[in-house]
């Protein structure tokens, strides 16, 4: 058996588990008009990309078809890696893998079509507002967080080639991370993964520590993403071509770092008369997290989850500052916010109203550390009341645990196959009158569960009601906590008193309850969902 025949046999055996994703070459050539230049939409390290309409694992649609260039440095390993990885790793901010073709000398990958192309094409677009730019970065950060923090559902994946060229945009400007040909798997449930491999990636984006030591960690992706954040901020790629004939690049990252450290961001930030300037409080938060990503020491770089939090906060503040109705309410309630901050634990300092707004949008502990308070994107008040505060003297101290990263020092409270009645005395502190709130139990399962809706069957009764109810469904949120929706009510006063009697929970998983949450009801479909979850107990 010659080498080419052996390789063909190996490929077919390897691809057998993915045969449901196979697309015939004839269909692909028909869809692309035999790879006609009119269907050509781009080019990467793997090869040329075309668009065409084909039938695939999820139906039929216009897709992106990536055809291996036989002269490319990437080849069979990258082809197989994309198939295996993208079959297992699915997230709304990762490009969806739809199928492949491996016939003769052709190795073709098929993806969902991101109609607006890659982010690098839009860095200096006068049509992208700052909120849109921040949202694109947030989407990409969420995709990378999913890869870095699998929460036990799959192995950690280090992308190895994070750059604006590999962040694709759909029609609604939603960002999706793409191109996993250089990606490397790390350990499944370890806090740190260190892999020794030859340095790979794209000049200008590669982590200097990875380049020098060949040791790869998830912080290498963080560095590369920091470069992307600065590209978005500055509206340009991280390099300029000094000599196009020899492809000599001048890397701009050191200049950007210096500008930040010397407080000269206004010299590099992207400006266009069609775009309103970024508010200084938003600029401070956005540039601050970008700078942290580029720290020389990997230990000083943030986790992707921290980057997501900072970008969410930047976007939230920007939206609040553009909301005239909120600004009016803010001015009316400014004194109360200032008094609230004085009781925060730990004590918080701020130098301006923008910084105060920033603190409140991220969330603060007050009321002796028993209440977590924050403002949502509309400026509405949200709270979580600690389970310890709700139970009061009824709580059994040995059932508390500090092992679940709770917002509250006392930690979570165990409910595990319990049939005795737990009475929660709940007193809100600063809700928004006229707002309809959902009341949620916030918790974690004692046993690791995959992210999905799960049956929970939590039986309870509200003060003044004769019939008991059961909340049947719980769902995991992006912050890692689960929520079980009980009911909703329209708030008439900022301070509300009521009781919930938890009468029965009989499930082998067990719950670690953090507290009772009050979130404004967002839309009608959610309202229907809440009432479907709550059914009278018969």
C-alpha positions in Angstrom: 0.0 0.0 0.0 1.6 3.3 -1.1 1.5 6.4 1.2 -1.3 8.2 -0.6 -3.5 5.1 -0.5 -2.7 4.6 3.2 -3.5 8.2 4.0 -6.8 8.0 2.1 -7.7 4.9 4.1 -6.7 6.6 7.4 -8.8 9.7 6.6 -11.9 7.7 5.8 -11.6 5.6 9.0 -11.0 8.8 11.1 -14.0 10.5 9.5 -16.4 7.6 10.0 -18.0 9.0 13.2 -18.7 12.2 11.4 -20.3 10.7 8.3 -23.6 12.5 9.1 -21.7 15.8 8.3 -20.4 14.7 5.0 -21.4 16.8 1.9 -20.8 15.4 -1.6 -18.1 17.2 -3.7 -20.6 17.4 -6.6 -23.0 19.5 -4.6 -20.2 21.8 -3.4 -18.9 22.4 -7.0 -22.4 23.0 -8.2 -23.1 25.5 -5.3 -19.9 27.4 -6.1 -20.2 27.1 -9.8 -17.0 25.1 -9.8 -15.3 27.5 -7.4 -15.9 30.5 -9.6 -14.4 33.8 -8.7 -17.9 35.3 -8.5 -18.5 33.0 -5.5 -15.2 33.9 -3.9 -15.5 35.8 -0.6 -12.1 35.6 1.1 -8.9 33.9 1.8 -7.0 32.6 4.9 -4.1 30.5 5.9 -6.1 27.3 5.0 -7.2 28.4 1.6 -9.9 30.3 -0.3 -13.4 30.8 0.9 -16.5 30.7 -1.3 -20.2 31.0 -0.7 -22.9 28.8 -2.0 -26.2 27.1 -1.1 -26.0 23.5 0.0 -27.9 21.0 2.1 -26.1 20.2 5.4 -26.6 18.8 8.9 -29.0 21.6 9.9 -31.0 22.0 6.7 -30.3 24.0 3.6 -28.8 27.5 3.4 -26.2 29.7 1.9 -22.9 28.8 3.6 -19.2 29.6 3.7 -17.1 26.9 1.9 -13.4 26.8 2.8 -11.3 24.9 0.3 -7.8 23.7 1.3 -5.0 25.3 -0.7 -2.6 22.5 -1.4 0.4 24.9 -1.1 -0.8 26.0 2.3 1.2 25.3 5.5 -2.1 24.1 7.0 -3.3 20.7 5.8 -4.7 17.4 7.0 -4.0 18.0 10.8 -5.9 21.3 10.7 -8.7 19.8 8.6 -9.3 17.0 11.1 -8.9 19.3 14.0 -11.6 21.7 12.8 -14.0 18.8 12.3 -13.4 17.2 15.7 -13.3 20.3 17.7 -16.2 22.2 16.2 -18.3 19.1 16.4 -17.9 19.1 20.2 -17.7 22.8 20.9 -21.0 24.6 20.3 -21.7 28.2 21.4 -23.7 31.1 19.9 -20.4 33.1 19.7 -18.5 30.3 17.9 -18.9 29.9 14.2 -21.1 26.9 13.5 -19.6 23.9 11.7 -22.1 22.5 9.2 -20.2 19.8 7.2 -17.2 18.7 5.3 -16.1 17.1 2.1 -13.1 14.8 1.7 -12.9 13.3 -1.8 -9.8 12.6 -3.7 -7.4 15.6 -3.2 -10.2 17.9 -2.0 -10.5 18.8 1.7 -13.3 21.2 2.2 -14.9 22.7 5.4 -18.4 24.1 5.5 -19.6 26.8 8.0 -22.5 29.1 8.6 -22.1 32.2 6.6 -21.1 35.3 8.5 -22.4 37.8 5.9 -20.4 40.8 7.1 -17.1 39.1 7.0 -14.3 39.5 9.5 -13.9 42.2 12.1 -10.6 43.5 10.6 -12.6 44.8 7.6 -14.7 47.0 9.8 -12.2 48.5 12.3 -12.3 51.9 10.7 -15.9 51.8 9.6 -17.8 55.1 10.2 -21.0 53.1 10.5 -20.1 51.2 13.7 -21.1 53.0 16.9 -19.2 52.5 20.1 -21.9 50.4 21.6 -21.7 48.1 18.5 -17.9 47.9 18.8 -18.1 47.0 22.5 -20.9 44.4 21.8 -18.7 42.8 19.2 -15.8 42.5 21.6 -18.2 41.2 24.3 -19.5 38.5 21.9 -16.0 37.3 21.1 -15.0 37.3 24.8 -18.0 35.1 25.6 -17.0 32.7 22.9 -13.4 32.5 24.3 -14.7 32.2 27.8 -16.7 29.2 26.8 -13.6 27.6 25.3 -11.4 28.4 28.4 -14.0 27.5 31.1 -15.9 24.4 30.0 -17.3 23.8 33.5 -16.8 20.0 33.3 -18.7 19.5 30.0 -15.7 19.3 27.8 -11.9 19.9 27.7 -10.4 23.4 27.8 -9.6 24.7 24.3 -6.8 27.3 23.7 -7.5 29.0 20.4 -3.8 29.9 19.6 -4.7 32.4 16.8 -7.0 35.0 18.2 -7.1 38.0 15.9 -9.6 40.4 14.3 -9.4 38.4 11.1 -10.7 35.3 13.0 -13.7 37.1 14.5 -16.6 36.9 12.0 -19.8 39.1 12.0 -23.3 38.1 10.9 -25.9 40.4 9.5 -26.9 41.7 12.9 -23.2 42.4 13.8 -23.1 39.4 16.2 -19.5 38.2 16.6 -18.4 34.6 16.3 -14.9 33.3 16.9 -13.6 31.1 14.0 -10.6 29.2 12.6 -9.6 26.5 15.0 -6.9 24.9 12.9 -4.1 25.9 15.4 -6.2 25.3 18.5 -4.9 23.0 21.3 -6.8 21.1 24.0 -5.9 21.5 27.6 -6.9 19.5 30.7 -10.6 19.2 31.4 -11.0 20.3 35.0 -7.7 22.0 36.0 -7.4 25.7 36.8 -4.3 26.0 34.8 -3.2 24.2 31.6 0.4 24.6 30.4 1.3 23.0 27.1 4.8 23.0 25.5 4.6 23.2 21.7 6.3 25.2 18.9 5.0 28.8 18.8 2.3 29.3 16.3 -0.1 32.2 15.5 0.0 35.6 13.8 2.8 38.2 14.2 1.6 41.1 16.3 -1.0 39.0 18.2 1.3 36.3 19.7 1.8 36.3 23.4 5.6 37.3 23.9 5.9 34.7 26.6 4.6 32.0 24.3 6.9 33.1 21.5 10.0 33.0 23.8 9.3 29.9 25.9 7.0 27.8 23.6 4.8 27.3 26.7 1.1 27.8 25.9 -1.6 28.7 28.4 -5.1 30.2 28.1 -3.5 33.5 29.1 -1.8 33.5 25.6 -5.3 33.8 24.1 -6.0 36.7 26.6 -2.9 38.6 25.3 -4.1 38.2 21.7 -7.6 39.3 22.6 -6.1 42.4 24.3 -4.5 43.3 21.0 -7.9 42.9 19.3 -9.5 45.2 21.9 -6.9 47.9 21.2 -7.5 47.4 17.4 -11.2 48.2 18.0 -10.3 51.1 20.2 -7.9 52.6 17.7 -9.8 51.6 14.5 -6.8 50.0 12.8 -4.8 46.8 12.6 -2.0 46.2 15.1 0.6 46.5 12.4 1.5 48.6 9.4 3.4 47.3 6.4 6.8 49.0 6.1 7.9 47.2 3.0 5.1 45.4 1.2 7.4 43.6 -1.1 9.1 41.8 1.7 6.1 41.9 4.1 8.0 43.8 6.8 5.6 44.8 9.6 5.8 47.5 12.2 4.0 46.3 15.3 2.0 49.1 17.0 1.2 47.3 20.3 4.2 48.8 22.2 3.0 52.3 21.1 -0.5 51.6 22.3 0.8 50.3 25.7 2.9 53.4 26.0 0.0 55.7 25.1 -2.1 54.1 27.8 0.6 54.3 30.5 1.2 58.0 29.7 -2.5 58.8 29.7 -2.4 59.8 26.1 -5.2 57.6 24.7 -6.8 60.5 22.9 -3.8 60.4 20.5 -4.6 56.9 19.3 -8.4 56.4 19.8 -10.5 56.0 16.7 -12.4 59.2 15.9 -14.9 59.9 13.2 -17.4 62.8 12.8 -20.2 60.3 12.2 -19.6 58.6 15.6 -20.3 60.1 19.0 -17.2 60.1 21.2 -16.9 57.3 23.8 -17.8 58.6 27.3 -14.7 58.9 29.5 -16.0 56.4 32.1 -16.6 53.9 29.3 -13.2 54.6 27.7 -11.5 54.1 31.1 -13.1 50.7 31.6 -12.7 49.4 28.1 -9.0 50.6 27.7 -8.2 49.4 31.3 -9.2 45.8 30.6 -7.4 45.9 27.2 -4.2 47.0 28.9 -4.5 44.4 31.6 -4.7 41.7 28.9 -1.3 42.9 27.5 0.6 42.6 30.8 4.0 40.9 30.4 3.4 38.5 33.3 0.7 36.0 32.6 -0.3 36.0 36.3 -1.3 39.7 35.9 -3.6 39.1 33.0 -7.3 38.7 33.6 -9.4 35.6 33.1 -11.8 35.7 30.1 -14.7 35.7 32.6 -13.3 39.0 34.1 -13.0 40.5 30.6 -16.6 39.6 29.9 -17.7 41.3 33.2 -15.7 44.5 32.4 -17.1 44.7 28.8 -20.6 44.1 30.0 -20.1 46.9 32.5 -18.7 49.2 29.8 -21.7 48.5 27.5 -24.2 48.9 30.3 -22.8 52.3 31.4 -22.7 53.5 27.8 -26.4 52.6 27.4 -27.4 54.2 30.6 -25.6 57.4 29.7 -27.6 57.6 26.4 -30.9 57.0 28.2 -32.5 60.3 28.9 -35.2 58.8 31.1 -32.6 57.1 33.2 -30.5 60.3 33.5 -33.6 62.0 34.9 -34.2 59.3 37.5 -30.5 59.2 38.3 -30.5 62.9 39.1 -33.5 62.4 41.4 -32.0 59.5 43.2 -28.4 60.5 43.3 -28.4 61.4 47.0 -29.9 58.0 47.8 -27.2 56.2 45.8 -24.5 58.2 47.5 -25.9 57.3 50.9 -26.1 53.6 49.8 -22.5 53.5 48.8 -21.5 54.7 52.3 -22.9 51.5 53.7 -21.2 49.3 51.2 -19.0 46.4 52.3 -16.2 46.8 51.7 -16.2 50.6 51.7 -16.1 52.0 48.1 -14.5 55.1 46.8 -15.5 57.0 43.6 -14.4 60.4 42.2 -17.2 61.2 39.9 -20.9 60.4 39.1 -19.7 58.2 36.2 -17.6 56.2 38.6 -20.6 55.9 41.0 -22.7 54.7 38.1 -20.0 52.2 37.2 -20.0 50.8 40.7 -23.7 50.4 40.8 -23.9 48.7 37.4 -21.3 46.2 38.5 -23.1 45.6 41.8 -22.4 46.4 45.5 -22.9 44.7 48.9 -24.8 46.8 51.4 -27.2 46.4 54.3 -24.4 44.9 56.4 -23.3 42.7 53.6 -26.7 41.0 53.3 -27.9 42.5 50.1 -26.4 42.6 46.6 -27.7 45.5 44.6 -27.1 46.6 41.0 -28.6 48.6 38.2 -29.6 46.8 35.0 -29.2 48.1 31.4 -32.4 50.2 31.8 -31.3 51.6 35.1 -33.9 49.5 37.0 -33.0 48.3 40.5 -32.1 44.6 41.1 -31.4 42.8 44.3 -30.3 39.5 45.7 -31.2 39.0 49.4 -28.8 36.6 51.2 -30.3 33.3 52.2 -29.0 33.9 55.7 -30.9 37.1 56.0 -34.1 35.4 54.7 -33.9 32.5 57.1 -32.8 34.5 60.1 -32.8 32.5 63.4 -34.3 29.5 61.6 -31.1 28.8 59.8 -28.9 25.9 61.0 -25.4 27.1 61.0 -23.8 23.8 60.0 -25.7 23.8 56.7 -23.8 26.9 55.4 -20.8 26.6 53.1 -18.3 29.0 51.7 -17.1 26.7 48.9 -19.3 28.0 46.1 -18.0 31.6 45.4 -21.1 33.3 46.8 -21.4 37.1 46.8 -22.1 36.9 50.5 -19.5 36.1 53.2 -21.9 33.6 54.9 -22.0 31.6 51.7 -24.7 29.2 50.5 -27.2 27.1 52.5 -27.8 23.4 51.9 -31.2 22.0 50.9 -30.9 18.3 50.3 -33.8 15.9 50.4 -35.4 18.0 53.1 -39.1 17.7 54.1 -39.2 20.2 57.0 -40.6 23.6 56.3 -38.2 26.5 55.7 -39.8 29.9 56.2 -38.1 32.8 54.3 -38.7 36.2 55.7 -37.9 38.5 52.9 -37.5 42.3 53.1 -36.4 44.1 50.0 -34.6 47.4 50.3 -34.6 49.5 47.1 -36.8 48.1 44.4 -38.1 50.4 41.6 -41.9 51.2 42.0 -44.1 50.4 39.1 -41.7 47.7 37.8 -42.9 44.0 37.5 -40.3 41.7 39.1 -39.6 38.0 38.8 -38.7 36.4 42.1 -35.9 33.8 41.7 -34.1 31.3 43.9 -30.4 31.6 43.1 -28.4 28.4 43.7 -25.9 25.8 42.5 -26.4 22.1 42.4 -24.2 20.1 44.7 -23.4 17.8 41.7 -22.0 19.2 38.5 -24.6 19.5 35.8 -24.4 20.4 32.2 -25.8 23.8 31.1 -29.5 23.2 30.3 -33.0 23.6 31.7 -33.4 21.1 34.4 -36.4 19.8 36.4 -36.2 20.9 40.0 -39.7 20.4 41.5 -39.4 23.0 44.4 -42.6 23.1 46.4 -43.5 26.4 48.2 -46.4 28.5 49.4 -46.6 32.3 49.6 -47.8 34.2 52.6 -51.6 34.5 52.5 -52.1 31.7 50.0 -53.9 28.5 50.8 -52.6 26.4 47.9 -49.0 25.4 47.5 -47.2 25.7 44.2 -44.3 23.9 42.5 -41.6 25.6 40.4 -40.5 22.9 37.9 -37.7 24.4 35.9 -34.3 25.8 36.6 -31.7 27.2 34.2 -28.0 27.9 34.4 -26.9 31.5 33.7 -23.7 32.8 32.3 -22.3 33.6 35.7 -22.4 30.0 36.7 -25.3 30.3 39.1 -28.7 28.6 38.5 -32.0 30.3 38.9 -35.5 28.9 39.6 -38.3 31.3 38.8 -41.1 31.3 41.5 -43.5 34.1 40.5 -43.7 37.7 39.7 -45.3 40.8 41.2 -45.6 44.5 40.4 -43.7 46.6 43.0 -45.6 49.5 44.6 -43.1 50.4 47.2 -39.3 50.3 47.3 -39.4 48.2 50.5 -41.5 45.1 50.3 -42.1 42.5 53.1 -43.3 39.0 52.4 -42.8 35.3 53.3 -42.1 32.2 51.3 -42.6 28.7 52.9 -40.5 26.1 51.2 -42.3 22.9 52.1 -40.5 20.2 50.2 -37.5 19.5 48.0 -36.8 15.8 47.4 -34.1 15.5 44.7 -30.8 13.6 44.9 -28.8 16.5 43.4 -29.2 18.8 46.4 -29.1 22.6 46.2 -26.7 25.2 47.6 -29.0 28.3 47.8 -27.3 31.7 47.7 -30.4 33.9 48.1 -33.7 35.3 46.7 -33.3 37.5 43.6 -35.5 40.3 42.3 -35.1 40.9 38.5 -37.3 43.2 36.4 -39.5 41.2 34.0 -38.1 41.7 30.5 -40.8 40.7 28.1 -44.2 39.0 27.6 -42.6 35.6 26.6 -40.7 35.5 29.8 -43.8 36.3 31.8 -45.5 33.3 30.1 -42.5 31.2 31.0 -42.7 32.2 34.6 -46.3 31.2 35.0 -45.7 27.9 33.2 -43.0 27.1 35.7 -45.3 27.8 38.6 -48.2 25.3 38.9 -50.5 24.7 41.8 -49.7 21.6 43.8 -52.6 19.1 43.9 
